[in-house]
Amino acid sequence: MSEQTNTEGEERSPLDVLQRWYHVPILLGTVVFMLWTRLRSYGNFVRDGEVYFRGNDAWYHLRTTNYLLENWPNTLPYDVWTGFPFGTNAGQFGTL
């Protein structure tokens, strides 16, 4: 038979804890860095409580997100504003 050990009463060294949970501070640090990077330019896009988009992609994603929220679970099948004046198939929506 195999021998079972009781790990509840054992004390763990800080090195054992670090080896087991090393990924948590790394992931947390990555998320904080990504958030900090995106919030640095917040003042360029929000003025007097209004959001100003830069470029066309932001408007496209706003349109497709609004359509998705109003017509859940359907996504935007055809976008008349892309490929003007004929429109195009929207294809896959989203980045993931």
N, C-alpha and C positions, 0 to 999 in steps of 0.2 A: 504494500500500500504506500501511497505517497504521504509524505509528512507535511502537515499544514502548519504554517507559522502564524502566530497572532501578531498582526502589525499595529493593533490599536494601542498597545502599551509601550511600543518602541518610541524612543525619541529620535527625531530626524535632525540631521545637521543642516545648517543653512545651505551647504553645497548640494545636498540631496534635494532640498526644496527648489533651489535654483535650476537644477538639472531637469526637474519634473515640470516646472512652470515657466521656463525661459521664454516661451513664445508669447505669453500674455503681456509683459511689458514692452516687447518688441512691437506687437500688433497695436497696442495702445499708443505707443510713441508714433507709429506710422499714421494712425488716424488723426492724432493731434497735429502732426506736421501737415497732413493734407488739408485739414480744416483751417489751420493758420495760413497756409498758402492761398487758399481761396478767399479768405476774409480780408486779406491785405488790400485788395482792390475794391472793397465794398463801397467806399466813398465815390468811386468813379461811376457806379451804376445806380446808386440810390441817392436822390437829391430831393429835398423837401417832401419826403415820404412817397415819392414816385419812382418807379423802376424804369430805367432807360436801357434798352437792349442795344448791344453793339453787334452789327452784322445780321445776316439773314437766318442763321441757324437757330438763334434763340426764338425768333418768331415762328419758325417751323415746328420746333419742339413744343412751344406753347400751344399752337393750334392742334397738334396731334394729342397732346396731353388733355386738353379741354374736350376733344372729341371722345377720347377714351373714357374720361370721367362721366360724360353725359350719356354715353352709349355702352356702358360696361356690359358684357365683356368683349364687345366688338371693338376692333381698332380701325383706324382710318384706312379704308381700302383704296381710295382714289383721291388724290389731292389736285384740285383745279388750279391752285396757285403755283405749283411746280411745273416747269415746262410750259409756261404761258405761251400762247393762248390756248393750247390744247389740253394741258394737264398730263399727269403721268400716274402710273401705279405707285402707291406709296411704299410698297415692299415691306421690309421688316422695320418695325418701329422700336426704338430703344437701343441702348448701347450694350446690353448684356444678352 
